[in-house]
């Protein structure tokens, strides 16, 4: 089921840290300080105090802090008396410490800047910190805030700046995912501007004519649904109420675990086959809710238990390879079903019509004696039917090793389409079998085609063997038509295993038909085609089957073309959900809503910082005549423009 769901997945919600990025934090020299006398090293020491420095690091941030701070001397000056671990909702850690010299108790905390700012009450620090975070975020630099509590009052110490660079293969992997009809959405708890810059670096966005690069639409948490605080249930009509906000977003920033769950739920209600990646306990609900829950390498036991698939290698490329492999498996299963239905229909309907409609005794030539009398109705010996089935099933096993081209769009089971295509393949093979049966029965007529080709006047034993060989060849050739889906049989090279199995079966069938000893099988005459003239009869059957094989394959391609052209049975519906959704005409510079949650409440300091950041990083091309220049009130980091639905470009 997981493989089937992954083959049909058309939406992948990916965590940023560790999946799209390397999860290796590289600290930067730039360190905004908000308390006099502090330095980067002192702030690093306070950040280390908000971690269990005696134990192995718990996450990438702890690795960065404990790897850079002077932790050897901490035991000499402080004692950790209590510790609050990181929580995805609280988004900070806190250590309670005792100064060994004075005995004084104090606390330190490290975490998201907007979270620690809520602990402090200095408006000046608030404005400066927000401006610094926005300026850093516009350059893709993340910030870890560090604060200290003395005598019940929290003070912001400063920001530790660091980079978590994208994996070298992530951009290419996202392009591959899109080429296979899988839309990738980034979901992160990081700052919106960090998500914006990461999306820009990964080209996770829409291309708009006249602009360089992509324009990501990153959603903040203000428009996302929340669980009912009492019942803990999702809001009713989730897709109807929030679909227009969630669907166009290329990413979501500053989200909580319940946001991830509801984003996945909303996308599923909109009809998407949704995958979700995660590694923590907080990701478990979303992983469980997704059609395909994917626990990435290094995930917790809870995340692994909630997932359908557990990865052993890091990065997004492993997931895309999994999608390709699952689509190959799906394609093989589909080829098997199409062939099995067509082969079964061909045999059943052929014998049904042949038994009821063809009376060999009516074609019997008058110069035959009673010992060679033809039967009242047509039939094949049971032994021949068993040989056809045995060789057929032996060849079918090799389909599991066949070369297939993974579909460029998500796979879904469409039984009406499968049955229609199978019926067409069976119908052509059936028609060719009925025609050659009539030709053989009528071969004594001097005006018949076979008689004029000097291969007429066939005995009934020869006719029986001809039909055995014809049905066998048609069955095996139908397999090569069924395996290429909407392409011609030569569009995909079969695997050596399939080619060898089919070749062996065809060879055995031909040898049996030619060398079958003249005998009675099930009270019916059987004559080997090489035992009596015309000796070229087996060659004629082969040429006849090959010509009809081309006709059969042509009809299959035409039927696929007609079904897709008119979207019959919804054959194109899996493509509709993957169509582009960005409308360049809706993009403008209106700031009717805040860029960040609460940004409209900040003072001139932030606006000035934004203005300075904007001009410091403004691309040279923006000064061209006729280019759009932001107003003072509309200043924001480069390449960020909103759409009316609440997204940020």
N, C-alpha and C positions, 0 to 999 in steps of 0.2 A: 504493500500500500504506500509506503514512503517513497519508493522508486516511482510509482505511478503518479503520486502527487507532485513529486519534484519535476517530473517530465512535463507536467501541466502548469507549473508555477510561472506566473507572469508578473509577479510583484515580489521584490525582495527588500525587506526592511533590515538594514544593516547597522549594527552598532559601529561607532566611529573608532573609539580607542581600541587598539589591538587587532581590529579587523581591517579597517581602511588605513589605519596608521600603524607605525611600528611598535607603539606602546613602549618606546624607549625615550624617556624624558631627558632632553639635553638642556641644562640650565644655561641661561644667558647672563651676560655681565650687567645688563641694565636692571637696576633694582630700585624702584620708587620707594622712598623712605618717608614715613609720616610722623616719626618720633625722633627728636633730636638725639644725636649721639649713637644712633644705630647704624650698622653697616650690613652688607650682605652676609658676612660670616656670623654676626650676632643674630640676625634674623633666621639664618639656617639653624643655629643652635636652639632658638626658641621653637622652630618648626619641629626639630628632632625631639624636643620635650613633649610635643603633642603626638608622639608615636612611642611604641614600645621598642626602645632602641636596643634592649637586651635580646630581643627575638629577631628571627629572620624577617625581612621586609614583607609586608602583606600585599603591596601593590606597587605599581610603577612609580607612583609619587613618593612612597616611602623609600624605594630604591634610590631615587634621585636625592632626596633630602638626607638620608642616612649615609649615602655615599659621599656627599659633599661636606657635611657638617663634621665638626670635631667632637665626636661622641665619646672618645676615650676619657675625656675629663669630666663628663656629665656626672658620673657616679661620685666624684669628689665634692660636688657642690650641691646637687639636688637629689631628692628621692621621690620616685613616682609612687603616689599613694592611691591614685584612682585613674581610670582611663575609660573614655567613651569612644568606641570604635566608629569607623566611618559607616554612615547610614545613607542610602541613596535618597532618602527624603530630607534628612537634616543636611547632608552634603558637607559635613565637616567632622574633624576628630578633635578631641579635647583631652588634655592631660592635667591632672591635679597633682601639684608638686609641693614639696616642703624644702625650704632652703635650709641646708644642714648647718650653716653658720648662725643664722638668726632664728631658725625655727618657724619662720613665717610661711604661711600657706598661700599659694597663688596658682593661677591656671593659665595655660596657653592653649591656643586653638589654631588649627590650619584648615583651610577649606576654600570654597568658592567665595570670591570677593563680595558678591551681593548678599551672601548669607552672613558673613562676618560683619558687614556694614550695619546689619540690623541689630547687632549687639552693642554698637557704639552710638554716641549721641553728639558727635562733633560735626556740625553741618559743613564746616570748611573741609574737613577730611573726607566727608561724604562726596562732595562735589569734585575734589581733586582726584580721589580714587576712581570715581566713575569715569572721569575724563581720561585718566591713565589707562583704564581697562579698555575703553573704546579705542583709544589711540593705538594701544598694543594689538588689540584684536583686528584692527584694520590692516595690520601687517602680518597677521596669522600667528602672533605670539600669545601664548596662554599665560595666565597669571594665577598664582597661588597666594592667597592672602594669609597673613600671620598676625594674630592679635594676642594680647596678654591682659589678664584681669588682676588688678591690684586693688585691694580694699573694696571689692564689689563693683569696681568701675572697669569696663573694658576699654582698651586703647588699641587702635590699629597701629601696628609696627611698620608694616610695609608689604610690598608685593615681591614674591620670587617669580621671575619670568623664565619661561622655558618653552621649548619647541618639542612637539611630537610629530615628526615628519611623516608624510604618507609613505606607504610601502612603494618600492620602486615599480612594482607591477600593478598597482591598484588602478591607475588611470586606464591602462590597456585592458585590464580585466573588466572595468565598467563598460568600456566600449564593446567588448566581446559580449557582455551580458545584454546590452541594448541590441546588438546585432542578432541575438537569439530571442528577441521579443520579451526580455525580462527587464522591467523597470526597477531601478535601484533607488531606494529612499534612505537617507542617512538619519539615524535617530541618536541623539546625544544629549547628555546633561550639561555639556559645556556651553559657554557663552555664545549668544547668537552670532556675534561677529567672528568668533573662531570657526563656527560651523560654516559661515558664509565664505571665509577665506579658504577653508579646507575644500568646500565644494567647488570653488573657483579653480583651485590648484588641480583638482581631480577631473575638471571639466564635467562636473555633475550639474547640468543645467541645460537651458535652451539656448540655441544660437539664434540671434536676431540680426536680420540684414542691416548692414551698416555699422555693426559694432564688432570689436575684436573680442575673442574669447566667448565664454558662455555667460548667461545671466541666471544664476541660481535663484530659486524661490525657496527661502528658508522661513519656516513658520516658527513663531514663538509660542509659549504655552498659553498665552491669554485667550486664544480662540479654540483651544482644545477642550474636549469634554472631560468631565470628572465623574467618578463613581458617586452614587447617592451616599451621602454621609451616614445615613441610618441603615439602609438595606444593603449597601455595598454592591448594588446592581448597576449595570450600564444604563444610560439614559435611553428611553424608548425612541424609536425612529432615528437611530444613530446616523445611518447613511443619509437620510433626508435632511437632517438638521446640520450635520457637520461635514457631509461629503464634499460640498463645494469648497470648504476650507482645507480639508486634508488632501483631496485628490491632486490639486496642482502642485503641492509642495514637493520640492526635491529633497528636503530635509527638515528636521524638527530639532530645535535647540532648547536647552534649559528644561527638559522634560523630566517628569517623575515616573516611577515604575507603572503607575496606573495609566498614565498617558500612553505608554507603549502598548499596554493591553488594549486600550480603547482604540488606538490607531489601527492595530491589527484587526480588531473586531469590525471597525467601520469599513475597512478595505474589503474584508470578507463579505460583509453585507452588500457591498457595491458590486460583488460578482467576481472579485479578483481571487485567484489561487495564490495565497500569500505565504511567503516564507519569512522567517524571523531568526536572526542570529543573536546569541547572547552567551554570557559566561558566568553571571552571578546569580545569587539567590533571588534578587529583585527582578531578574529577567524571566524567572520560571513561569509566572502566569501568562506572559505574552508568548513564550515558547510553547506552552501547552495549548494556547488558543489558536495559534497559527496552523495553517494546513500542513506546513513543513517547519517544524521547530528544529533549529540547527545549533547545537552546542559547539562552540569553537574550541580550539586547542587550549587546554589549561582551565576549562570550565569547572565550576564547583559540582559536587555530587548532585545537588538539587537541580541545577540546570541540566545536567546530563539525564537525570531521571525524567524531566519534563519534556525532553526533546525526542524527536523521531530519529535524528541522525547526529552522531557525535564525530567531530573531525579530529584528526590526530596531527594535522599540519596547520600552521598559522596562515592567516590571510584570506582574502576574498577569492583568490584564484582557485583554491580547492573547491569552493562551492560551485563555481562556474564549471569546473571539470566534472563535478558530480551531476550537474544539470545535463551536460553533454552526454555523459555515460548513461544516465537514466533515459534520455530521449532515444539513444541507440537501442536500449533494451525495449523501450516502448515500441519502437519501429519494428523490431524483430517480432514482438508479440502480435502487432497489427498485421505484418506480412503473413505470419503463421495463420491467423484467423481468416484473412482474405483467401489464402490458398486453400485452407481446409474447407471453407464453405463452398468455394467454386468447384473444387474437385468432387466434393460430395454431391453437389447439385448436378454436376455433369453426369456422374455415374447413375444416380437415382432416376433423373428425368430421362436420360437416354434409354435405359432399360425399360422404364415405364412406357415410353412412346414406342420403342422397338417391339416390345412384346405385344402391345395392343394393336399396332398399326401395320406392322410388317408380317406378311405371311409368306415365308420362303417357298412353300409348296406351289404358290401361284406363279413363281418365277422359274420353277423347275423345268428344264428342257425336256422335250418329249422323247428324246432318244435314250434317256437313262432308264435302266431296269429298276425293278422294285427294290433291289438290295441297296441302291443308292438313293432311295427316296428322301426328299427334303422334308423337314418337320413342318408342322402347321404354324408354329410361331418361332420367333428368333430367341435364342438364349446363348449364354456362354457357360462353359463348364465351371463348376464351383472352384476347381483347382486353379483355373486361370484367374478368377476373381481374387482368390487368396494370394496368388503371386503378385497381382497388381497392388493389393493392399499392403502386403509385406514390404515390397520394394519402395512403395510410396512412403510408408511410415519410417523406413530406414533413412530415406532422404530428408524427411521432415526434421529429424533430430539435428541435422547439420545447420538448420536455420539459426540455431542459437550461437553459431560461430560465424555467421555471415557478415560481410562488410555492408554497413548501412551508413547513409548520410543523416546525421541528426537534423531534425526539423528546425527551420529558422524561426518558427513560431511555437508557442506552447502547445503541447499535445493534449487532446481531450478525446474521449471515446465518443464517436458518432456512429452508432450502430446502423441507422438508415443509410449512411454513405457507404459503410463497409458492405452492407448487404447488397446495395445497388451495384457497386463495382464488382463484387463477387458474382452477382447474377449475370453481368455483362460478360465477364470472363468465361463463366460456365455456359452462357448462351451461345457464344461463338464456337466454343469447343463442341457443344452439343450439336449445333447445326452441321459442323464439319463431319461429325461422326455419323449423323443420319444420312448425309449426302453420300459419303463413301460406302455406307452399308447398301444404299439403293444402287449405287454404281456397281458394286460387286454382285448383288443379286441379279442385276439386269445385264451382266457381262456376256450372256449368251445371245443377246440381241445384236444382230449384225450392224445396227445403226448406233450402238452405244459407244461411249467414249473409250472405254477399256478395250472393246473389241477392235476399234479402229487403231488403237495404240499397240495392238498385237499382244496384249496381256489379258485378253478376255477368256471366256469359257472356263471359269473357275469352278472347281468343285466346292461342295458345301464345307468340306473340311478346310479348304484353303480360305474360304470366306470367314470361318470361325477364327482362324489364326490371324488373318488380316485385321479383324476387329480387336483381337487381343493386343496386337502390336500398336494399332492406331490409338486405342484408349490409353495404353501405357505411355506412348510418346507424348500425346497431348497433355496428359497429367503432369509429366515432368517438365515440359516446356511452359505450362501454365505457371509453374512455380517461379520461373525467371521473369514472367510478366508481373506477377503479384508482388514481387520483392522490391520493385522500383517505384511503387506508389504512383504519382502522376507523371513520371518520366517514362521514356521508352526503355526497353529492356537493356539497351546498350549504354544507358546513361550512368550506370554504376557497375563496376566490376565485381562479380561474386567472389567470395573468399575461396581460397584453394580447397578448403574442406568441403564446402557446398558444391563446388564445381566437380570435385573428385567423387563425391557421393552420388550426384546426379549422373555424372558420366558413367559410373559403375552400374547404376540401375538401368540406364538406357542401353548399355552394352549387354547386360545380362538379358534384358527383355528382348533385344534384337536376336541374340544368339538362341534363346529359347524358341522364339517364333520361327527362326530359320531351321533349327535342328530338331524341332519337336518330331518324335517318331510318329509315323502314320499309325493311328490307333483310334479306339473308341474310348472317350472319357465321359463318364456320366451318360452312357448310351448315346453319345454324340460323336460324330466323326471329326477328327482333328488331323490335319496334314501340315507338316513343316513346309515353310515356303521354299526351302532349298531342295526339297525332295521331289518336286514336280514342276514342270513348266507352267507358267513362265518363271524363270529363275530371277528376273529383275523385279519381281513383285514387291519384295521388301524395300528395295531402293525407291520404288514409286511411292510406297506408304510414307517413307521418310521425307521425300520431297513434298508430298501433299501436306504433311503435318507442319513442315517448316513454312510453307506458303501461308497456311491458315494461322500460324503463330504470329506472323507479321500483321495479318488482319486483326487478330485478337488484340494484339498490343496497341494497334492504331485505335480501335474502338475504345479501349480502356482510357487512353490519353484524351480522346475526344469527350468521353463522359466526364472525366475529371474537369476538363476545361469548361464544359457546359454547367456543371454543378457550381463551380467557383464563379463563373461569369454571372450567374443568376442567384448566387447564394442559396441554392436549394438545400434543404435540410439544415440550414444554418452552418454550412461548411466553413464560412469565413468568419463566424462569430468570435472565434478565439483571437482573431486579429484586431477586432474592434476595440477591445479593452487596452490594447497596446498602442493605439494611435496617439499621435502627439496631441498635447492639450494646451500648449502655450499659444496665445494669440498676440502677436506683436502689437496689434492695434490697441490692445488694452493697457500697454505699458506707458506710464507717464510719470511726472515728477510730483504728484500730489502727496502731501504729508498729512492727510486727514486723520491718520492714526499715528501713534508713537512708533518710532523705530524699535525701541525696546520697552519692555514692561516697566512703566513708571518713568520713562524718559521725559514725558511732558511735564513732570513735576520738578525736574532739575533746573538749576539756575543758569545764569549767563556763563559761569566758568566752564560748564560742560559744552555749551554751544561754541564758546571760543576755542576750546580744545579740539572740538570736532572740525571747526573751521580751519585751524592750523594743521590738523592731521590731514584734512582733505587736500589742502594745497601742497603739503609736504610730499604727498604720494600721488598727486594728480598726474595721469599719463600725459606725455607731451602732445599726443594727438588731440587732447581735449581742447587745445587752444586754437584749433583750426577755425577759420571763418565759418560761421553758421553752426558751430557745435553748441550744444546745450550747456549753459552755465548755471549752476545752482544758485538759488537766492540765499540770503543770510539765514532765513528761517528754515530753508530746506537743505542746509548743509548736512552731509553725511559721508561716510567713507566712500572711496571711489567705487564706481560700478554698482552702486546700490540704488535701485529705483523700485518703488512699490507698484503693485497692481491693486486695483480697487478692492479685491476680495480679502485683503489683509496680509498678502505675502510681501516679502522684501526681496528686491533685486539688487 
